[in-house]
Amino acid sequence: MNGTLSLGVRRGLIEQGTLLRDRKEAIGQLVGGVGVFLLLALWMGGNPAGGGVSMATFMAVGFTAFIVFSTGVNSLPLLIAADREEGALLRLRALPRGIPVYVTGRAVSVLCQILLQVAVMLLAGVLVAGVRPPASPQAWLTFGWALVLGALSVVPIGAALGAMMSNPKSAALVLGLPSMVLMLISGVMIPVRMLPEVVGRIAQVFPLYWEGHALRAAFLPQSAAAAELGGTWQLGTAATVMGVWTIAGMVLAPWLLRKVTREESGTRQAERRI
């Protein structure tokens, strides 16, 4: 187990290092969401969002959750679907511990991308747009575990979704609309109290709502809890829900990838390309 984990971590770090050495890839990875955030924060970030919080700070919370979710549930499935289409998953059958090492490596690489993008966005936001960072060591601790647990709760699910897609084009078509809907109903861009109560209840099933909830607890003052469902910060519930999704994804993703590789063959790949 330790050997599998260390090999997977090494694979993920090497993959991320390769991406960063590619200047175009590195710029594309950092500029997209960060650039949009800075444009919006500079345009409207000085306006108050309520409770003594600037709109820039409120948007920083939303964009942090967006980066985590979109990287784990949109970008990762496309990468895995591309590996499946190119035959990389089929070749893993010939390698000892191939699937667990592959899943761990992809997860580590994606986690590195998330941490790097969030760090650049927040640094730029604080220096340029007036984003207020967490105000206490406890708030920083909340930010840290919410970011990491939020990423862990979506990355394995993203891997499982990628395993079910035959190619990147189908992955983009299938996942695009549901992901956007979930973003809209989870309160990371629109205050959840503006939505019908039943929508809020549905959103609470998914980890994205709870990640946004915990991030708001880290960045916003205590008085902002009144705007949350339930009127208080529910950090224990947030950690529990994200933890359940993490465990479920870690069980499901390797099983699905093993199932896909067992059923995969060169003939089937050729048929999909016709």
C-alpha positions, 0 to 999 in steps of 0.5 A: 500500500505504501509503495503504491501511494509513493509511486502514485505521488511521485507520478503526480508530482512528475506530471505536474512538473512537466505541465509547469515546464510547458510555458503555454500550459502553465499560463493557460492553467493559471490565467483562465479562472484567475484572470476572470476573477481579477477582472470582475473583482476590479470592476465590482469588487469595491461594492459592499456584499453586506455585513461589512464584506466587500464583493471582492472577498465574497467573489474570492470565496466563490471562485475558490470553490469554482476552481476546486469543483471545475478542476475535479469534476470537469477537467479531470474526467476529460483527461481520463477519457482522453487516456482511455481513448488513446489506450493508456488505460488498456496498457495499465493492465500489464503493469503491477498496481497500474490502476491505483498508481494511475489514480493516485498520480492523477489525483496528486497532479490535480490537487497541485493544480488546484492549490497553485491556482487558488494561491495565485488567485488569492495573492493577486486578489489581496494585493490588487483587488482588496480581498480580505484574507482569513482574519485569525489562525482558526479561520486559516485552519478552516480555510485549509481543511475546507480547501483540501477536503473539498478537493478530495471530495470531488477529485475521486468522483471526477476520476469515476466519471472520467472512467465512464466516458469513452472520449473527451468530447462525450465527457464535455457534453455530458458533464457540462450542463449538470456541472453548471446547474450544480454551481448555480444551486450550491450558493458559491456564486448566488446566495443560496437564500435567494433560491427556493428552499427545495433547491437548497435542500438538494444542494446540501446533498453535494460536497460543493455546497458544504465546501462553499459553506466552510470557505465562507466561514473562513473568510466572512465575519461571524455575522454572515452566518445569519445568511446561511441555511440554518442561520449558523456555521455548520462546520462539523456537518460540512466536514462529514458530508465532504468526508463521505463523498471522499470515501465513496469516490476513493472506493468507486473510482479505482473499481470503475477504472479496473472494470473499464480496463478489464472490458477494454480491448484494442478492437473496441478502441478501433471501433470507437474511432471509426 
